[in-house]
Structure formats: structure tokens, C-alpha cells
Amino acid sequence: MQANVARLPDVPPWYGYGVSDPATIGRPLEQTPRVGVVIATRNRRNDLARALGRIVTLPDVAGVVVVDNASVDGTAAMVRARFPVVTVVELPENRGPAARTTGAELVASECVAFADDDSWWQPGSLARAARLFRLHPSLGLVAARVLVGPDERVDPVSQAMAASPLASKDGIPGRPVLGFVACGAVVRRSAFLEAGGFRGNRVGGEEALLAIDLASRGWALRYLDDVVAYHYPSSRRDGEARAYAEAVNKLTTAWARRPLRPAVRVTARAALRWRHPPTRRALLRVLRDAPSIARDRRPAPDRVEVQLRLLESSA
């Protein structure tokens, strides 16, 4: 692994300190909400350049770490040449979502926001999230409202989170959730790492396992409508590979964190789609991975399972 970590401190004196946020002007730097941003990327140099062009100018960003999943299109060289304030980590192989965990380990700030190489954050949103983390020590994750494409339509997952039936009495603002969109998530770094971060090497539906593990450890997850991320999906997307990854991750999460009956139910529903090639491949993959999944099997506490069932019944 190769990283130019030494570049991170060499940022302009204004970078990441919220100088254009009226709520932070005149405040000591150490009191200003600071959020590090982590981006995992692979062979999307042009998309990444567009996203970084927006992210590095945000007033509420403390620093940016790009983790390159073994790109062969010159991604790392482009970032170093065009965005010298960004830390670049080059992985020797494609580690998929787990690359985000590698990036979070390098971030110095307690709050970490994730972005994809085709997404960015609305100015001020990260500072709002960071203030909530300061005010509520049990808050582990903030899920943003994600706006998709040039017409900026609300992502269906965000719509579902806004209508979450889960209830809370802890006084933390927002809707309690047990899911999120990775490119629209801000986490408490210590909670994220304690829960194991993102795992696996397939992008698509990887958020569910992390959400369950955070909730199982007592961390609160909240959807907030006024924390906003933009996602302009790259044209370099493989729909079949994404469908396969989502099916694998859904099945794996069910067997790793759900009781027997819900896990069987999820598998039976997938089996009904046997004629769908990505789903069929996913079922065979999970069958081959059964021994390793069994070793990681830790059903969520009853209180979390009750919430999962409530979400399923209201979908």
C-alpha cells in the first residue's frame, strides 16, 4: 500500500475551518465543526475529478482521503497533480467497500463523511451533522437526503428513511433508521471503527450490515432532511454487477445478523428469482461462502431485530 499521508497537513490555513459559514465566523478554530471526507474509487478518474473539484472547496471539510481500489487509469496520479491537498492511498487490489474503512483509519477528525467518486456534499451540511455529533454522544451515524442526477430527484432510499416508522425517546433530532446510502453518510469515527466499518469487496447494499452492527452496539442512526448530498451517477456503471453485489450482500447480512426464520425468508425470496442471472449467481456465491458467513454469524439483539421486522412490515 502506498500513501502520501504527509500531504494532509499541507493545506491552506482556511481549508476545512468553515470560514464561509456564518455560524462559525470569528470562532476559535478548535471549536469549529470539522469533518474529514473519505472517497473510495476505481477507474473513474474523470468522475472523481468533478467530485473533488466540489468537495475540496467546501468550508466544512477538514481534509479528504481518496482510497484508490487498484485503478489502472491513472487515478492516483491525477489526484496528486490536480488536488495536492488530498491524501491518496493506492491499494494493491480492489477491496470494494472495505477501502472506505482504510480511509477512515487515516482521518484525524472524529466525524467522517463518505462520498463516492460521483457524489459530493452540499455546503454547510457536514457542519450541521458535526454539531449534532457534539451535542449527542450516542449518535453514531447521520444519513443525509441524497439528491440524484441533474434534476436532483430525491433518492428512493432517502424517501423511505424520511418515512421511517421507528420511534425514539432519546431526544436526538431526525428519523431513526437502520439503513443509509453510503455516499450520504456521516459517521462518528470511533463508532464506525468499533463496529468494524465497511467490509466485503462488493459495492451494493453493503450498508445494511454496518447499520445493524452500529445499532447492536447501542449507537443511534438518524436520517436528517437538512443534511444533503448530491449523487450524479457515473456513466461507467455495470448494472448486472451491481445487482449481483446487492443480492450477495443482502443474503450475507441476513445469515450473518438475522435469526434463522428471517434468514430463510430472505433466501426463499431470492430463490424465487432463480431465473434472474445475478440473483442465481448470488445464491451460489453465498452457498460457497457459507462456512465463512457461519463463523461471522452474530444475530442482532432482540431490540434491533424487532426494528428490522417493523421496517420490513411497513415496506
C-alpha positions in Angstrom: 0.0 0.0 0.0 1.3 3.4 -1.0 0.1 6.6 0.6 1.2 10.2 0.5 -0.2 10.8 4.0 2.4 13.6 4.6 0.4 15.8 2.3 -2.6 16.1 4.6 -1.2 18.8 6.9 0.0 20.9 4.0 -3.4 22.5 3.4 -4.2 26.2 3.1 -4.8 27.9 6.5 -8.5 28.4 5.7 -9.1 24.8 4.5 -11.7 22.9 6.5 -12.4 25.5 9.1 -15.9 26.8 8.0 -14.8 30.3 7.2 -17.8 30.9 5.0 -20.3 29.5 7.4 -21.9 32.5 9.3 -22.3 30.3 12.4 -18.5 29.7 12.7 -17.0 33.1 11.7 -15.0 34.5 14.5 -14.9 31.3 16.5 -11.6 29.7 17.5 -10.5 27.1 15.0 -10.7 24.3 17.6 -14.4 25.0 18.2 -15.3 24.8 14.5 -17.0 21.6 13.4 -14.5 19.6 11.2 -15.4 16.7 9.1 -13.0 14.5 7.1 -14.2 13.1 3.8 -13.3 9.6 2.5 -13.8 8.5 -1.1 -13.2 5.0 -2.4 -12.7 4.9 -6.2 -11.8 2.6 -9.1 -11.2 3.6 -12.7 -13.3 6.7 -12.7 -10.7 9.4 -13.0 -12.9 12.0 -14.7 -15.9 11.5 -12.4 -13.6 11.7 -9.4 -12.0 15.0 -10.7 -15.5 16.5 -10.9 -16.4 15.4 -7.4 -13.2 16.5 -5.8 -13.5 19.9 -7.5 -16.6 20.4 -5.4 -15.5 18.7 -2.2 -12.2 20.4 -1.6 -13.8 23.8 -1.7 -16.4 23.0 0.9 -15.9 25.2 4.0 -16.8 22.4 6.4 -14.3 19.9 5.3 -11.2 19.1 7.4 -9.4 17.0 4.8 -10.0 14.5 2.1 -8.7 10.9 1.7 -9.0 9.1 -1.6 -8.6 5.4 -1.5 -7.8 4.0 -4.9 -9.0 0.4 -5.4 -6.2 -0.6 -7.8 -7.2 1.7 -10.7 -5.4 1.4 -14.0 -6.5 4.7 -15.5 -4.0 7.0 -13.7 -6.5 8.0 -11.0 -3.9 8.4 -8.2 -1.6 10.5 -10.4 -4.4 12.7 -11.4 -5.4 13.4 -7.8 -1.8 14.2 -6.8 -1.4 16.6 -9.7 -4.7 18.4 -9.6 -5.6 18.2 -5.8 -2.3 18.3 -3.8 -4.2 18.8 -0.5 -5.8 15.4 -0.9 -4.3 12.3 0.7 -4.1 9.4 -1.8 -3.9 5.7 -0.7 -3.2 3.2 -3.5 -4.4 -0.3 -2.7 -2.7 -3.3 -4.5 -6.1 -4.8 -5.2 -9.8 -3.9 -5.4 -11.2 -4.1 -1.8 -14.5 -2.6 -2.7 -16.4 -1.0 0.3 -13.6 -2.0 2.7 -11.5 0.7 1.1 -13.6 3.2 2.9 -12.6 1.7 6.2 -8.9 2.1 5.2 -9.6 5.8 4.5 -11.4 6.3 7.8 -8.4 4.9 9.7 -6.3 7.8 8.3 -8.7 10.6 9.1 -7.9 12.7 12.1 -11.3 14.2 12.8 -13.9 12.5 14.9 -16.5 12.9 12.2 -16.1 11.2 8.8 -18.3 11.7 5.8 -18.3 9.3 2.9 -18.6 10.3 -0.8 -18.5 8.2 -3.9 -16.4 9.3 -6.9 -19.6 10.6 -8.4 -21.0 12.4 -5.4 -20.4 15.4 -3.2 -21.9 17.3 -0.2 -24.0 20.5 0.0 -22.1 23.4 1.7 -22.9 23.6 5.3 -24.4 20.1 5.6 -21.3 18.5 7.1 -21.0 21.2 9.7 -24.7 20.7 10.7 -24.0 16.9 11.1 -20.8 17.6 13.1 -22.7 19.8 15.6 -25.3 17.0 16.2 -22.5 14.6 16.9 -21.1 17.0 19.5 -24.5 17.5 21.1 -25.5 13.9 21.2 -22.7 11.5 22.4 -24.8 8.4 21.5 -25.2 9.4 17.9 -23.2 7.1 15.6 -24.4 7.9 12.1 -26.3 10.6 10.2 -27.9 9.7 7.0 -28.4 12.5 4.5 -31.1 13.3 2.0 -29.5 12.2 -1.3 -30.4 14.1 -4.4 -29.8 12.2 -7.6 -28.7 13.4 -11.1 -29.0 16.8 -12.7 -32.7 17.0 -11.9 -31.8 16.3 -8.2 -34.7 14.0 -7.5 -34.7 12.5 -4.0 -33.2 9.1 -3.8 -35.9 6.4 -3.1 -33.9 5.2 -0.1 -33.9 8.7 1.3 -37.7 8.8 0.8 -38.1 5.6 2.7 -35.9 6.8 5.6 -37.9 10.1 5.8 -41.0 7.9 6.4 -39.3 5.5 8.9 -41.8 4.0 11.3 -39.1 3.6 14.0 -39.6 5.6 17.2 -37.1 7.1 19.6 -37.2 8.7 23.0 -33.5 9.7 23.2 -34.1 13.3 22.1 -31.8 13.1 19.1 -33.3 15.0 16.1 -34.2 13.2 12.9 -35.9 9.9 12.0 -34.4 6.8 13.5 -33.2 4.4 10.7 -31.5 1.1 10.2 -30.1 1.8 6.8 -28.5 4.5 4.7 -26.8 5.4 1.4 -23.1 5.2 1.7 -22.4 8.3 -0.3 -24.8 10.2 2.0 -23.5 9.1 5.4 -21.6 10.9 8.1 -20.3 8.7 11.0 -18.7 9.1 14.4 -15.3 7.7 13.5 -14.9 5.8 16.8 -18.3 4.2 16.5 -17.7 3.3 12.8 -14.4 1.6 13.6 -15.7 -0.1 16.7 -18.5 -1.6 14.6 -15.9 -2.9 12.1 -16.5 -0.4 9.4 -17.4 -1.4 5.8 -16.5 -5.0 5.0 -16.5 -7.1 1.9 -15.4 -6.3 -1.6 -18.7 -5.8 -3.4 -20.3 -2.4 -3.7 -24.1 -2.5 -3.5 -26.2 -3.0 -0.3 -23.1 -3.1 1.9 -24.7 -0.5 4.2 -27.1 -2.9 5.9 -24.5 -4.9 7.8 -22.9 -1.8 9.2 -26.2 -0.3 10.2 -27.1 -3.4 12.2 -23.7 -3.6 13.8 -23.9 0.1 14.9 -27.4 -0.3 16.3 -26.4 -3.5 18.0 -23.7 -1.6 19.9 -26.2 1.0 21.1 -25.3 3.7 18.6 -28.2 5.9 17.2 -28.7 6.3 13.5 -30.7 9.3 12.2 -31.9 10.5 8.9 -31.8 14.3 8.6 -33.5 16.1 5.8 -31.4 19.2 6.1 -28.1 17.3 5.6 -27.8 16.9 1.9 -25.6 15.0 -0.5 -25.6 15.1 -4.3 -25.1 11.9 -6.4 -24.7 12.2 -10.1 -24.3 8.5 -11.1 -21.3 7.8 -13.3 -21.9 6.6 -16.8 -19.3 3.9 -16.0 -21.7 1.6 -14.2 -22.3 -2.1 -14.6 -25.9 -2.8 -13.7 -25.6 -6.5 -13.7 -22.6 -6.4 -11.4 -24.4 -4.1 -9.1 -27.5 -6.4 -8.9 -25.2 -9.3 -8.1 -23.5 -7.4 -5.3 -26.7 -6.2 -3.8 -28.1 -9.8 -3.8 -24.9 -11.2 -2.3 -24.8 -8.5 0.4 -28.5 -8.9 1.3 -28.2 -12.7 1.7 -24.9 -12.5 3.6 -26.3 -9.9 6.0 -29.4 -12.0 6.6 -27.4 -15.1 7.5 -24.8 -13.2 9.5 -27.1 -11.0 11.6 -30.7 -12.3 11.5 -32.4 -15.2 13.3 -33.0 -18.4 11.3 -36.5 -17.7 10.2 -35.9 -14.2 8.7 -32.7 -15.5 7.1 -34.6 -18.4 5.5 -37.3 -16.0 4.3 -34.8 -13.7 2.6 -33.2 -16.7 0.9 -36.6 -18.1 -0.2 -37.5 -14.8 -1.8 -34.2 -14.8 -3.7 -34.7 -18.4 -4.8 -38.0 -17.3 -6.4 -35.8 -15.2 -8.8 -33.7 -18.1 -9.8 -34.1 -17.3 -13.5 -32.6 -13.9 -12.8 -28.8 -14.5 -13.6 -27.4 -12.0 -10.9 -29.6 -13.5 -8.2 -28.8 -17.0 -9.2 -25.1 -16.3 -9.1 -25.5 -14.6 -5.7 -27.3 -17.6 -4.2 -24.5 -19.9 -5.4 -21.8 -17.5 -4.1 -23.4 -17.3 -0.7 -23.7 -21.1 -0.6 -19.9 -21.4 -1.3 -19.2 -18.7 1.3 -21.4 -20.4 3.9 -18.5 -21.5 6.2 -17.1 -18.0 6.5 -20.5 -16.5 7.0 -21.2 -19.0 9.7 -18.0 -18.0 11.5 -19.2 -14.4 11.5 -22.7 -15.2 12.5 -23.8 -12.9 15.4 -27.6 -12.4 15.3 -28.5 -8.8 16.3 -30.0 -8.2 19.8 -33.8 -8.7 20.1 -34.4 -4.9 20.2 -32.7 -4.5 16.8 -34.4 -7.5 15.3 -37.8 -6.0 16.3 -36.9 -2.8 14.5 -35.8 -4.7 11.4 -39.1 -6.6 11.3 -41.1 -3.4 11.8 -39.2 -1.9 8.8 -39.9 -5.0 6.7 -43.6 -5.0 7.5 -44.0 -1.3 6.6 -42.1 -1.5 3.3 
